[in-house]
Amino acid sequence: MRIPIMAGNWKMYKTIAEAMAFAEAVKEPLASVDGVEKVICASFVSLAPLAEAFRGTSLKLGSQNIYWEEQGAFTGEVSPLMLKDICDMVIIGHSERRQYFGETDETVNKKIKAALAHGLVSIVCVGESLEQNQAGETEQFVGKQVRAALDGITAEQMGSIVIAYEPIWAIGTGLAATADDANRIIGQVVRAAVKDLYGSDVAEQTRILYGGSVNTRNVEELMQQPDIDGGLVGGASLKPDDYIMLAKVAAGVKGAA
């Protein structure tokens, strides 16, 4: 059974004080929520204090980005050496990083390898634009992204990789792929690409999330889909009550499956 993940991506929100208030609000309610990995991906400035706040709890901590070099003259970047003692996971290749900060398939691949080398689980994002979706290019484009991201990655390393399908047109817009469409792309494109690369067993074990306007209204239907193994959630992860509900729904639906 693939354990679902509910990963909150806070993007460029929350001061340290706000992050700590969130941690205090969710720790006790989530303590009894089993059967789902609960991850908060916060800004760099909040990672160290959140690591202390989450210590001894079932909550995990993720970074929103990473650089592929261990150290050096790279002003403003954060290396895997700086993250490995405080984080469990790292988001790599989010569409906003690709759109605004020049990330490419090549740099995404280098970041995945850096994360793997230091014991960090990678949440690797793939997804198409609205224009590509409307032109019928989703399958080809997303499949290419998956294969490029995993270039040089071994079957054994796939146990430390999570893939998130996030159609760009659904991120922060209030729009979301239908549950059926999201499940189809995840199963027939993303998981199929993993199968082509590594075989059926690895493809079956790889956890693939859906992201893009996941919220308390649509999460249950999304989690009921057989190929969706959790969510990478933006705005709906910013409010403690919403995040608690998302985690509970994922645990309940997948646990009953």
N, C-alpha and C positions, 0 to 999 in steps of 0.2 A: 504493500500500500504506500502511495506517495503522500507524505505528510504535508498538508497545505501550509502555505505561508501567507500571512497578511503583513505586508511591508508598507509602512507609511513613509512617503517621501515629502518631507516638509519644505523642500525647495528653499527659497531665500525668505523664510519666515521664522519668527520667534527669536527673541533675545534669550540670553542665558537664563534670566529669571523666569521668563515664560516657559522655557523648556523644562526647567525644574518643577514648576507648578504642574505642568502636564504629567511629568513622571510621578509626582505624588498622587495625582488624581487617578491614575490608571493602575498603579502597582497592586493595590489590594483587590479591586474588582477583577483583574486579570489573573490573579494568583490561582484561581480555581478553574481557569479555562484551559483545559488540556486538549491535546490532539491537533494543535495548530502552532506553528512557529510565529511568534509575535516580534516584529522587527520595526524599529524606528530609525530612519535614515535622516540625520540632522545635519545642520551646518557645522563646519569645522570647529567654530568657536565653542559650540555646545557639547562636543563629543566627550571631552575629558570629564566634565561634571556629570554628564548623563551616565558615563561608564560607572562612576561611583554610585549614582542613584540606583542603577539597575543591578548592582552587585548583589548576588544572593537571590535574585528574582528569576523568573522565567523569560523576562524580556531580553531581546537581543538588540545590539546596536549596529548601525550601518553608516558608512560614509557615503556621500553623494558623488564622490569623484576620487581619483587617485592619479598619481603620476607614475610612469614606468621605471624611472631611475630611483635607486636607493638613496642617493644623496648627490649634491652637486650645486652648481651655480644656476639654479632654476627658480629665481625669485617668484614667490607667490604660490608655488606648487607644494603639494604635500605627498610625501613618499610612503611606500608601504611600510618602511621601518617605523615611521611615525604613527602608523595606524594599527599595526598588528597587535599591540598590547592593549588597545582599548576597544577595537571594533571586531565584530564577527563577520560582517558582510560589507560589500561595497557595490554601489550602483555604477555600471560602466556603460557608456554609449547612449545615455538618455538623449532623446531627440533635441532637447533644448541645448545640450552640450554640443551636439552636431550642428545645430542651426546657428547658434550665437558664438560659439567658441572654436569652430573649425575642426571638430573631431571627425575623423575619417574611419573607414573600416580598418585601415592599417593601425591607427593609434588605439582603437578599441581592442584589437588583438594584442597589442603590446601591453596594454593595461591589464588585460585578463591574465596574461602570463606573469606579470609582476605580482598580481594579487595571489595567484596560485603558489608562487614561490615563497610566499610569506604566510600561507595558511588562511587566507581570507577567501570567503565564498563570494563569487561574483554573481551579481544580478545583471545580466546582459540584456540591454533593451534593443528591440528591433521594431520597425513599424513604418508604414507608408504614409505619404501625404494624401490630401484630399484629391489632388489632381491625378495622382497615380491610382488611387482607388477608383475614381470615376472612369479612368482610361482602361480599367481591367488589368492593371499591371501589378496588383497586390502580390499575387502568388510568386511571380518571378522576382520581384524586388525583395520581398521579405526572405524568400529562400536564399537569395544571394547574400543578404546581410548575415544570415545565420552561418552559412558556410565560410564567409570571410572572417567572422568573429572567432570561429573555432579552428581556423587554420593552424596546424601544428599542435593542437591539443589532443592528448591521448584519451582513450576510453576510460582509463583509471581516473584521470583528472576530471572527467565529467561529473563525478560525484560531488565536486565542489563548484559546480556551475548551475545556476538557475537562469532560465530565459524568461524575459517578460515581453509579451507582444503588446505594444502600445501604438495603435494607429494614431499618427500625429494629429489628425483632424479631430480626434476625440479628447485630446489632453487639454483640460481646463476650459473646454467650450460648453460643457453641459451636454454635449452629444456623446453617445456611446454606441459602439457596435452592438447589434442585437446579440443576445446570448448564443443563438444558433450560429451566427456569422463568426463571432469570436472563437467559438469552439471549433468551427470548421477550419479556420486559418491555423489555429494552434495545432489541431490534429493532422490536417492534410498538408500543411506547409512546414510549420516549425518542427513538429515531432517527426514528420516524414523526412526532413533534412537530417535530423539527428540519426534516424534509422539508417539512412543511406550512408552516413559517415561511420557509424559505430555498431550497427546491428540492432535487432529488435529488443534485446534485453536492456541495453543502455537507453534506448529511446523510451522504453516503458518506465524506467526508473527516473528519468530526467523530469524535474519539476518545471512546469511552464505556467507562468502567471498571465493574467490579463490586466492591463492598465488602460486608463482613459476614461475619466469621469465615473469611476466606480464610486458608488455611494450607498447609503442605507436603504434606498428604494430599489436598487437593482442588484444588490450583492447576492441575495438568495438565489435568484434565477441564474446568475452567472456561476455561482458555486455548484449548482446542480448539474452543470455540464461535465461530462466524463473526462474531457481533456484539459479542463481548466483547473489548475492546482493551487489557486489562490489569487491574490490581487496585489498589484503595486499601486497604491492609492495616494493621490495628491491631496486636494483640498479637504476631503472627508476624513483625513487622518489628523487634521489640525485640532479638532475638538475632541476632548477626552471621551465624552459619551458616545460620539459617533464611532470612534476607533474601537472602543470596547464592544459595541454592537457588531461591528464588522468582524472582529475576531471571534465573537461568540457564534455568529451565523456560519462562518467558515468551519469552525470546529463542529458545530451541530450537523451541518449538511454533509460534510465529508466523513464525519464519524459514523453517520447513519447509512452511508452508501455501501 
